[in-house]
Amino acid sequence: MTEQNIDSHLREALTHLEMALDESVHCVLENDGAKKEVGVKWEHFLGEFMGQVREKGKKSRLNLLSWITFPRMR
């Protein structure tokens, strides 16, 4: 996998996340009672993602989170 492929996958993932955020906001604005259900979906997604990061890190013996400088995140 090249850096160009990584960029492409991350752009696509960001596009999908933005669409999911937009749908989440729309859903809750339409039905305030949906907050909990939508929140559970996001908790599951983020938990699954972080679990994958940890698992890939263990298997590769790399600290994947160390690659990210969190102060640079905006």
HELIX and SHEET records of a PDB file:
HELIX    1   1 GLU A    3  GLU A   30  1                                  28    
HELIX    2   2 ASP A   32  ALA A   34  5                                   3    
HELIX    3   3 LYS A   35  SER A   60  1                                  26    
HELIX    4   4 LEU A   64  TRP A   67  5                                   4    
HELIX    5   5 PHE A   70  ARG A   72  5                                   3    
END                                                                             
